[in-house]
Amino acid sequence: MRIKTVQAWWVRIPIEAAKQHRSDFGQVTTFDAAILRIETDDGLVGWGEGKNAAGSAGSYGALVHMLNHEVGPQLIGRDPTDIGVIWEMLYNGVRHHTAAHGGHAMPQLARRGMSVAAISAVDIALWDILGKSLGQPIWRLLGGRKVERMQAYASGGWAPAETIGEQLKSYIAKGGFKALKMRIGAMDGAPHISAGRVRAAREALGADVELMVDAHGTYT
């Protein structure tokens, strides 16, 4: 089994105005991603996704170009089940043979940020191919389950204090969640505004729903 074709696209999905929100990323008007398709010579197809921005906060043109013109050509003819070897090759670049011999990473210059996003898309697609070739779900190949069941939570909550409770309770009504995560941080302008929004959320939800907050790494 060998890799025959590699192709990436920039997928942009508009968000209807009523469902758009504003955060520290600005007004989010679209959901964007780089979608990667890898096909083998025996017809198996693996799908991967690369992210280098949040929603409409950035362009995916460079990431897609990297996947199609820099990363993709290096994969043609390779065994897709050599997942670790391919990851090291893409990360270490022209020094990957030396790095493998030495037993430590020798990353190509600028192997951060967008480059890692491209490598991640490849990695996901290769695991997809491996799972399909073996007829096994990826979670089992990665070591299996740790628990029988895990609690799910709804993520969102950008509304101001006046309507945050209504917004979060709508998630419970739609999905039956018992835990929620809301956004705070720089989007609010000041910590006391975030605190007020959290207090309003707690008052609206009562004591039986678990509440988490996410500042998107915007606090010092």
ZAROMAR-806174 format. One record per residue: chain; y, x, z of N, C-alpha, C in turn; residue in three letters. Coordinates in steps of 0.1 Angstrom, whole numbers, plus 2048, in hexadecimal, padded with zeros to 3 digits. Layout:
ZAROMAR-806174
VOVO chaine n.c2 n.c1 n.c3 ca.c2 ca.c1 ca.c3 c.c2 c.c1 c.c3 residu
VOVO      A    Y    X    Z     Y     X     Z    Y    X    Z    ALA
...
END
This chain:
ZAROMAR-806174
VOVO chaine n.c2 n.c1 n.c3 ca.c2 ca.c1 ca.c3 c.c2 c.c1 c.c3 residu
VOVO      A  7F4  808  800   800   800   800  80C  809  800    MET
VOVO      A  815  807  7F6   821   80E   7F5  82E  805  7F3    ARG
VOVO      A  839  80A  7F6   845   803   7F5  849  803  7E6    ILE
VOVO      A  84B  7F7  7E0   84F   7F6   7D2  85D  7F3  7D0    LYS
VOVO      A  863  7EA  7D7   871   7E7   7D5  878  7E5  7E2    THR
VOVO      A  885  7E8  7E2   88E   7E7   7EE  89B  7E1  7E9    VAL
VOVO      A  89F  7D5  7EF   8AC   7CF   7EB  8B2  7C9  7F7    GLN
VOVO      A  8C0  7CA  7F7   8C7   7C4   802  8D2  7BC  7FD    ALA
VOVO      A  8D6  7B1  805   8E1   7A8   801  8EA  7A6  80D    TRP
VOVO      A  8F7  7A3  80A   900   79F   814  900  790  815    TRP
VOVO      A  8FB  78A  81F   8FA   77C   821  906  777  82A    VAL
VOVO      A  90E  76E  825   919   769   82C  918  75A  82C    ARG
VOVO      A  917  755  839   916   746   83B  922  741  841    ILE
VOVO      A  92A  738  83B   936   733   840  933  72A  84D    PRO
VOVO      A  93B  72B  857   93A   722   862  944  717  861    ILE
VOVO      A  940  70A  862   949   6FF   860  954  700  86B    GLU
VOVO      A  960  6FC  868   96B   6FD   870  969  6F8  87E    ALA
VOVO      A  962  6ED  880   961   6E7   88D  958  6F0  896    ALA
VOVO      A  950  6F9  890   947   701   898  94C  710  899    LYS
VOVO      A  957  713  893   95D   720   894  962  722  8A2    GLN
VOVO      A  963  72F  8A7   968   732   8B4  970  73F  8B3    HIS
VOVO      A  978  742  8BD   980   74E   8BD  97C  756  8C9    ARG
VOVO      A  979  763  8C7   975   76C   8D2  97D  779  8D1    SER
VOVO      A  978  783  8D7   97E   790   8D6  97C  796  8C8    ASP
VOVO      A  973  790  8C0   971   793   8B2  97A  78C  8A9    PHE
VOVO      A  983  784  8AE   98C   77C   8A6  985  76E  8A2    GLY
VOVO      A  98B  767  898   986   75B   894  979  75D  88C    GLN
VOVO      A  96E  758  890   961   75A   889  95F  74E  880    VAL
VOVO      A  961  751  873   960   747   868  953  747  860    THR
VOVO      A  94C  753  861   93F   754   85A  935  75B  862    THR
VOVO      A  929  75A  85F   91E   762   865  919  76B  85A    PHE
VOVO      A  91A  778  85C   916   781   851  90B  78B  856    ASP
VOVO      A  903  78F  84C   8F8   799   84F  8F4  7A0  842    ALA
VOVO      A  8EE  7AC  844   8E8   7B2   838  8D9  7AF  839    ALA
VOVO      A  8D4  7A8  82F   8C6   7A4   82F  8BE  7AD  825    ILE
VOVO      A  8B3  7B3  82A   8AC   7BD   822  89E  7B8  81F    LEU
VOVO      A  89A  7BA  812   88D   7B6   80D  885  7C2  808    ARG
VOVO      A  879  7C5  80E   871   7D0   80A  864  7CA  805    ILE
VOVO      A  860  7CD  7F9   853   7C8   7F3  84A  7D4  7F0    GLU
VOVO      A  83D  7D2  7F3   833   7DC   7F1  82C  7DA  7E4    THR
VOVO      A  825  7E4  7DF   81E   7E3   7D2  813  7D8  7D2    ASP
VOVO      A  80E  7D4  7DE   804   7C9   7DE  80A  7BC  7E2    ASP
VOVO      A  817  7BA  7E1   81E   7AD   7E2  822  7A9  7F0    GLY
VOVO      A  821  7B1  7FA   826   7AD   807  835  7AF  807    LEU
VOVO      A  83C  7A6  80E   84A   7A7   80F  84E  7A7  81E    VAL
VOVO      A  857  7B1  821   85C   7B2   82F  86B  7AF  82E    GLY
VOVO      A  870  7A8  838   87E   7A5   839  884  7AB  845    TRP
VOVO      A  890  7B1  843   898   7B7   84E  8A6  7B3  84E    GLY
VOVO      A  8AD  7B5  859   8BB   7B2   85A  8C3  7BD  861    GLU
VOVO      A  8CE  7C0  85B   8D7   7CA   861  8E5  7C4  864    GLY
VOVO      A  8EA  7C8  870   8F7   7C3   875  900  7CE  878    LYS
VOVO      A  90C  7CE  872   916   7D8   876  923  7D1  87A    ASN
VOVO      A  923  7C4  87C   92F   7BD   881  92B  7B0  886    ALA
VOVO      A  934  7A9  88D   931   79C   893  938  791  88A    ALA
VOVO      A  930  788  885   935   77D   87D  93E  782  872    GLY
VOVO      A  94A  77C  871   953   780   866  95C  78C  86A    SER
VOVO      A  958  794  874   961   79E   879  960  7AB  870    ALA
VOVO      A  957  7AB  866   957   7B7   85E  950  7B5  851    GLY
VOVO      A  950  7BF  848   94A   7BE   83B  93C  7C4  83B    SER
VOVO      A  933  7BF  833   925   7C4   832  923  7CB  825    TYR
VOVO      A  92E  7CD  81D   92C   7D3   810  927  7E1  811    GLY
VOVO      A  92C  7E9  81B   928   7F7   81C  91A  7F8  821    ALA
VOVO      A  916  7EF  82A   908   7F0   82F  8FE  7EC  824    LEU
VOVO      A  901  7E2  81D   8F8   7DE   812  8F7  7E9  807    VAL
VOVO      A  903  7EF  804   903   7FA   7FA  8FA  805  7FF    HIS
VOVO      A  8FB  809  80C   8F3   813   812  8E4  810  811    MET
VOVO      A  8E0  804  814   8D2   800   813  8CD  801  805    LEU
VOVO      A  8D5  7FC  7FB   8D1   7FC   7ED  8D1  809  7E6    ASN
VOVO      A  8DA  812  7EA   8DC   81E   7E2  8D9  82B  7E9    HIS
VOVO      A  8D9  82B  7F6   8D6   837   7FE  8C9  836  805    GLU
VOVO      A  8C7  82B  80C   8BA   82A   814  8AF  825  80B    VAL
VOVO      A  8B1  81B  804   8A6   815   7FC  89E  81F  7F3    GLY
VOVO      A  8A5  827  7EB   89E   830   7E2  895  83A  7E9    PRO
VOVO      A  898  83D  7F6   890   846   7FD  882  840  802    GLN
VOVO      A  882  832  801   876   82B   806  86C  829  7FB    LEU
VOVO      A  870  829  7EE   867   826   7E3  85B  82F  7E3    ILE
VOVO      A  84F  82A  7E3   843   831   7E2  83D  835  7EF    GLY
VOVO      A  844  833  7FA   83F   836   807  836  82C  80D    ARG
VOVO      A  82D  830  816   824   827   81D  82D  81F  828    ASP
VOVO      A  82E  811  826   836   80A   830  832  809  83E    PRO
VOVO      A  825  80D  840   820   80D   84E  823  81A  855    THR
VOVO      A  82A  824  84E   82E   830   855  83C  82D  85B    ASP
VOVO      A  83D  823  864   849   81F   869  851  829  871    ILE
VOVO      A  84A  830  87A   851   83B   881  855  846  879    GLY
VOVO      A  84D  84A  86F   850   855   867  85C  852  85E    VAL
VOVO      A  85D  846  859   868   841   850  875  841  859    ILE
VOVO      A  874  83C  865   880   83B   86E  886  849  870    TRP
VOVO      A  87D  853  873   881   861   875  887  867  868    GLU
VOVO      A  881  864  85D   886   869   850  894  864  84E    MET
VOVO      A  896  857  850   8A3   852   84D  8AE  857  857    LEU
VOVO      A  8AA  859  863   8B3   85D   86E  8B6  86C  86D    TYR
VOVO      A  8AC  874  86A   8AE   882   86A  8B2  888  85C    ASN
VOVO      A  8B0  880  852   8B5   884   844  8AD  890  83F    GLY
VOVO      A  8B5  899  839   8AE   8A4   832  8A7  8AE  83C    VAL
VOVO      A  8AA  8AC  849   8A3   8B4   853  897  8AD  85A    ARG
VOVO      A  892  8A2  854   888   89B   85B  87B  8A3  85C    HIS
VOVO      A  878  8AB  853   86C   8B3   854  86D  8BD  85F    HIS
VOVO      A  879  8C4  860   87B   8CD   86B  87B  8C6  879    THR
VOVO      A  881  8BA  879   881   8B2   885  873  8AE  88A    ALA
VOVO      A  86B  8AA  880   85D   8A6   884  855  8B2  889    ALA
VOVO      A  857  8BE  882   850   8CA   887  855  8CE  895    HIS
VOVO      A  862  8CD  897   867   8D1   8A4  865  8C7  8AF    GLY
VOVO      A  862  8BB  8AC   860   8B0   8B6  86C  8AB  8BC    GLY
VOVO      A  877  8AC  8B5   884   8A6   8BB  88D  8A2  8AF    HIS
VOVO      A  896  898  8B2   89F   893   8A8  8A9  89E  8A3    ALA
VOVO      A  8AB  89E  896   8B6   8A7   891  8BD  89E  887    MET
VOVO      A  8C5  895  88C   8CB   88A   884  8D4  88F  879    PRO
VOVO      A  8D4  888  86E   8DD   88B   863  8EB  888  868    GLN
VOVO      A  8F5  88F  862   903   88C   867  906  87D  865    LEU
VOVO      A  90D  878  86F   912   86A   86F  906  860  870    ALA
VOVO      A  8FB  864  876   8F0   85B   878  8F3  852  884    ARG
VOVO      A  8FD  84A  883   901   841   88E  906  835  887    ARG
VOVO      A  90A  82B  88E   911   81F   889  90A  818  87D    GLY
VOVO      A  910  818  872   90B   811   866  8FE  817  861    MET
VOVO      A  8FC  824  862   8F0   82A   85E  8E4  825  866    SER
VOVO      A  8E6  824  874   8DB   81E   87C  8D9  80F  879    VAL
VOVO      A  8E4  808  876   8E2   7FA   872  8D9  7F9  865    ALA
VOVO      A  8DB  802  85C   8D2   802   850  8C4  806  853    ALA
VOVO      A  8C2  810  85C   8B5   814   860  8AE  808  867    ILE
VOVO      A  8B5  801  86F   8B0   7F6   877  8AB  7EB  86D    SER
VOVO      A  8B2  7E8  863   8AE   7DE   859  8A0  7E2  853    ALA
VOVO      A  89F  7EF  84F   893   7F4   84A  887  7F3  854    VAL
VOVO      A  88A  7F7  860   880   7F6   86B  87A  7E8  86D    ASP
VOVO      A  883  7DE  86D   87F   7D0   86F  876  7CC  863    ILE
VOVO      A  87A  7CF  857   872   7CB   84B  865  7D2  84B    ALA
VOVO      A  864  7DF  84F   857   7E5   84F  84E  7E0  859    LEU
VOVO      A  853  7DC  865   84A   7D5   86F  845  7C8  86A    TRP
VOVO      A  84E  7C1  862   84A   7B4   85C  83E  7B6  853    ASP
VOVO      A  83F  7C1  84B   834   7C4   841  828  7C7  849    ILE
VOVO      A  829  7CF  853   81D   7D3   85B  816  7C7  861    LEU
VOVO      A  81E  7BE  867   818   7B2   86D  811  7A9  863    GLY
VOVO      A  817  7A8  857   811   79F   84D  805  7A6  847    LYS
VOVO      A  805  7B3  846   7F9   7BA   841  7ED  7B9  84A    SER
VOVO      A  7F0  7B8  857   7E5   7B7   861  7E2  7A9  866    LEU
VOVO      A  7EB  79F  862   7E9   792   866  7EC  790  875    GLY
VOVO      A  7F6  798  87A   7F9   797   888  808  795  88A    GLN
VOVO      A  80C  78E  895   81A   78D   898  820  79B  89D    PRO
VOVO      A  82C  79E  89A   832   7AA   89E  832  7AC  8AD    ILE
VOVO      A  834  7A2  8B5   834   7A3   8C3  827  7A9  8C8    TRP
VOVO      A  81C  7A5  8C2   80F   7AB   8C6  80E  7B9  8C2    ARG
VOVO      A  813  7BD  8B7   812   7CB   8B3  81A  7D4  8BB    LEU
VOVO      A  825  7CE  8C1   82E   7D6   8C9  82A  7D7  8D8    LEU
VOVO      A  81E  7D2  8DB   819   7D3   8E8  815  7C6  8EF    GLY
VOVO      A  817  7BB  8E8   813   7AE   8ED  81C  7A8  8F7    GLY
VOVO      A  819  79C  8FC   822   795   905  821  79B  913    ARG
VOVO      A  82C  79A  91B   82D   79E   928  82B  792  932    LYS
VOVO      A  830  786  92D   82F   77A   935  82B  76F  92C    VAL
VOVO      A  826  764  932   821   759   92A  82E  751  924    GLU
VOVO      A  838  74F  92D   844   748   929  850  74F  92E    ARG
VOVO      A  85B  74D  926   868   753   92A  872  748  929    MET
VOVO      A  87C  748  933   886   73E   932  890  741  927    GLN
VOVO      A  894  737  920   89E   739   915  8AB  734  91A    ALA
VOVO      A  8B6  73A  915   8C4   735   918  8CC  733  90C    TYR
VOVO      A  8D6  72B  90D   8DF   728   902  8EB  732  903    ALA
VOVO      A  8F0  737  8F8   8FB   741   8F8  906  73B  8F0    SER
VOVO      A  912  73C  8F6   91E   737   8EF  92A  736  8F9    GLY
VOVO      A  930  72B  8FA   93A   729   904  947  730  902    GLY
VOVO      A  94F  72D  8F7   95C   733   8F5  967  72A  8F9    TRP
VOVO      A  964  71E  8FD   96F   714   8FF  978  717  90B    ALA
VOVO      A  984  712  90B   98D   714   917  987  70D  923    PRO
VOVO      A  98E  70F  92F   989   709   93B  988  6FA  93A    ALA
VOVO      A  991  6F4  933   992   6E5   932  986  6DF  92C    GLU
VOVO      A  980  6E6  923   974   6E1   91B  968  6E9  91C    THR
VOVO      A  968  6F4  924   95C   6FD   924  950  6F5  929    ILE
VOVO      A  952  6ED  933   946   6E5   939  940  6DC  92F    GLY
VOVO      A  949  6D5  927   943   6CC   91D  93C  6D4  912    GLU
VOVO      A  941  6E0  90F   93A   6E8   904  92D  6EC  909    GLN
VOVO      A  92C  6F2  915   91F   6F7   91A  915  6EB  91D    LEU
VOVO      A  91A  6E0  922   911   6D5   924  90B  6CF  917    LYS
VOVO      A  912  6D1  90C   90D   6CD   8FF  901  6D6  8FB    SER
VOVO      A  901  6E2  8FF   8F5   6EB   8FC  8E9  6E6  904    TYR
VOVO      A  8EB  6E2  910   8E0   6DC   919  8DB  6D0  912    ILE
VOVO      A  8E4  6C7  90E   8E0   6BA   908  8D7  6BC  8FB    ALA
VOVO      A  8DB  6C7  8F3   8D4   6C9   8E6  8C7  6D0  8E8    LYS
VOVO      A  8C7  6DA  8F2   8BA   6E2   8F2  8B3  6E1  8FF    GLY
VOVO      A  8B8  6DA  909   8B1   6D9   916  8B1  6E6  91E    GLY
VOVO      A  8BB  6EF  91B   8BC   6FC   922  8BF  6FA  931    PHE
VOVO      A  8BA  703  939   8BD   704   947  8C5  710  94B    LYS
VOVO      A  8C9  718  941   8D1   724   943  8DA  725  937    ALA
VOVO      A  8E7  72A  93A   8F1   72B   92F  8F8  739  931    LEU
VOVO      A  8FD  73E  925   906   74A   926  913  747  91E    LYS
VOVO      A  91E  749  925   92B   747   91F  933  754  91D    MET
VOVO      A  93D  753  914   945   75F   910  951  760  919    ARG
VOVO      A  954  76C  91D   960   76E   925  966  77B  920    ILE
VOVO      A  970  781  927   975   78F   923  982  78F  91C    GLY
VOVO      A  984  798  913   991   79A   90D  995  78E  905    ALA
VOVO      A  98C  786  901   990   77A   8F9  999  770  902    MET
VOVO      A  998  771  90F   9A0   769   918  9AD  76F  91C    ASP
VOVO      A  9AF  77B  919   9BC   782   91B  9BE  787  929    GLY
VOVO      A  9B8  781  933   9B9   786   941  9AD  782  949    ALA
VOVO      A  9A8  78A  953   99C   787   95A  99D  77A  962    PRO
VOVO      A  9A9  776  967   9AA   769   96F  9A8  75D  966    HIS
VOVO      A  9AB  75F  959   9A8   754   94F  999  752  94D    ILE
VOVO      A  992  75E  94C   984   75D   94B  97E  757  957    SER
VOVO      A  983  75B  963   97D   756   970  97F  747  970    ALA
VOVO      A  98B  742  96C   98D   734   96C  984  72C  963    GLY
VOVO      A  981  732  957   977   72C   94E  969  72B  954    ARG
VOVO      A  965  736  95B   958   736   961  957  72C  96D    VAL
VOVO      A  962  72B  975   962   721   97F  961  713  97A    ARG
VOVO      A  968  710  96F   967   703   969  959  700  963    ALA
VOVO      A  953  70B  95D   945   709   958  93C  706  963    ALA
VOVO      A  93D  70D  96E   933   70B   97A  935  6FD  97F    ARG
VOVO      A  942  6F9  981   944   6EB   986  93E  6E1  97E    GLU
VOVO      A  93F  6E2  971   93A   6D8   967  92B  6D8  967    ALA
VOVO      A  925  6E4  968   916   6E5   967  90F  6E1  973    LEU
VOVO      A  915  6E3  97F   90E   6E1   98B  906  6EE  98F    GLY
VOVO      A  8FE  6EC  999   8F7   6F8   99F  8EA  6FB  999    ALA
VOVO      A  8E5  6F2  991   8D7   6F3   98C  8D5  6FA  97F    ASP
VOVO      A  8E0  6FE  979   8E0   705   96C  8E4  713  96E    VAL
VOVO      A  8DC  71D  96A   8E0   72B   96B  8EB  72E  961    GLU
VOVO      A  8F5  736  966   901   739   95E  903  748  95D    LEU
VOVO      A  904  74D  951   907   75B   94F  914  75D  947    MET
VOVO      A  91A  769  948   926   76B   940  924  778  938    VAL
VOVO      A  92B  779  92C   92A   784   924  938  788  91F    ASP
VOVO      A  93D  794  923   94A   798   91F  94A  7A1  912    ALA
VOVO      A  93F  7A2  90B   93E   7A9   8FF  943  7B8  900    HIS
VOVO      A  941  7BD  90C   945   7CB   90E  954  7CE  90E    GLY
VOVO      A  95C  7C3  911   96B   7C5   90F  972  7C9  91C    THR
VOVO      A  96B  7C8  927   971   7CD   934  970  7DC  935    TYR
VOVO      A  97A  7E2  93C   97A   7F0   93F  972  7F2  94C    THR
END
